[in-house]
Amino acid sequence: MPSITVNVDDDLKDQMERHPEINWSEVTRQAIQEKIEALEVMDELTSGSELTESDVADIADKSTRARASASKRSRSSLNE
């Protein structure tokens, strides 16, 4: 399996280190997979469209943020 390197700022690294039980490589892999899936959906929805690549990227980003927010809320409710 290929490897990639991800750069994070010191603050984020400190926060990650407070949670050694988390497999951050898996979290990153899942985030990348979700982004790719969102982009593929946008590609399908916009094929033949007059939207620009920038428009599609904006829509994909909004979709990804909305799913992440919903997922975070779902995880929070499980911890209550």
Backbone torsions as a table, in degrees:
resi	resn	phi	psi	omega
1	MET	NA	132.6	177.8
2	PRO	-66.2	155.2	177.6
3	SER	-115.7	151.6	173.1
4	ILE	-129.8	162.3	176.1
5	THR	-114.0	135.0	179.0
6	VAL	-118.4	128.3	177.2
7	ASN	-95.0	133.1	176.3
8	VAL	-130.1	156.1	178.9
9	ASP	-76.3	167.8	-175.8
10	ASP	-59.1	-40.0	179.5
11	ASP	-59.3	-48.2	-179.3
12	LEU	-65.0	-41.1	178.0
13	LYS	-60.4	-43.3	177.7
14	ASP	-60.1	-43.4	179.2
15	GLN	-63.7	-40.7	179.2
16	MET	-64.5	-39.8	-178.4
17	GLU	-67.6	-21.1	175.9
18	ARG	-74.3	-7.0	-179.6
19	HIS	-129.8	68.0	-178.3
20	PRO	-66.9	-14.5	179.9
21	GLU	-74.3	-13.7	-178.4
22	ILE	-88.9	133.9	175.0
23	ASN	-86.7	92.7	-174.0
24	TRP	-65.8	-27.8	175.5
25	SER	-63.9	-41.0	179.1
26	GLU	-68.5	-40.7	177.2
27	VAL	-58.6	-45.2	179.6
28	THR	-64.3	-45.1	179.9
29	ARG	-59.5	-42.9	179.6
30	GLN	-65.5	-40.2	179.2
31	ALA	-63.6	-41.4	178.2
32	ILE	-65.2	-43.2	179.4
33	GLN	-60.9	-43.8	178.3
34	GLU	-61.8	-40.8	179.4
35	LYS	-64.3	-44.8	178.8
36	ILE	-60.7	-44.6	179.2
37	GLU	-61.7	-41.2	178.5
38	ALA	-64.2	-41.4	179.4
39	LEU	-65.4	-38.4	178.4
40	GLU	-65.2	-39.7	176.6
41	VAL	-63.0	-45.1	179.5
42	MET	-62.3	-39.3	177.6
43	ASP	-60.1	-44.0	179.5
44	GLU	-65.1	-44.1	-177.1
45	LEU	-69.0	-27.5	-173.3
46	THR	-107.7	4.1	178.1
47	SER	-63.0	130.1	-176.6
48	GLY	81.3	2.6	-178.9
49	SER	-85.9	163.8	176.2
50	GLU	-93.7	4.0	176.8
51	LEU	-65.7	146.4	176.1
52	THR	-82.8	166.8	176.2
53	GLU	-59.7	-35.9	178.9
54	SER	-64.6	-42.4	176.9
55	ASP	-59.5	-45.1	-178.9
56	VAL	-64.0	-42.6	179.1
57	ALA	-62.4	-41.4	178.4
58	ASP	-62.0	-44.1	179.1
59	ILE	-63.7	-43.2	179.7
60	ALA	-63.5	-41.7	178.4
61	ASP	-62.4	-43.9	179.1
62	LYS	-63.0	-40.7	179.0
63	SER	-64.0	-44.0	179.7
64	THR	-63.5	-44.2	179.7
65	ARG	-64.1	-39.0	179.9
66	ALA	-65.4	-42.9	178.5
67	ARG	-65.9	-39.8	179.4
68	ALA	-64.1	-41.4	179.2
69	SER	-64.5	-43.1	178.9
70	ALA	-64.5	-40.2	178.8
71	SER	-65.0	-41.1	179.1
72	LYS	-64.0	-43.3	178.2
73	ARG	-62.2	-39.5	-180.0
74	SER	-64.9	-43.6	178.5
75	ARG	-65.3	-38.5	179.4
76	SER	-62.7	-42.1	-178.3
77	SER	-68.5	-27.1	177.1
78	LEU	-72.2	-28.6	-178.2
79	ASN	-84.4	-8.8	-177.7
80	GLU	-80.4	NA	NA
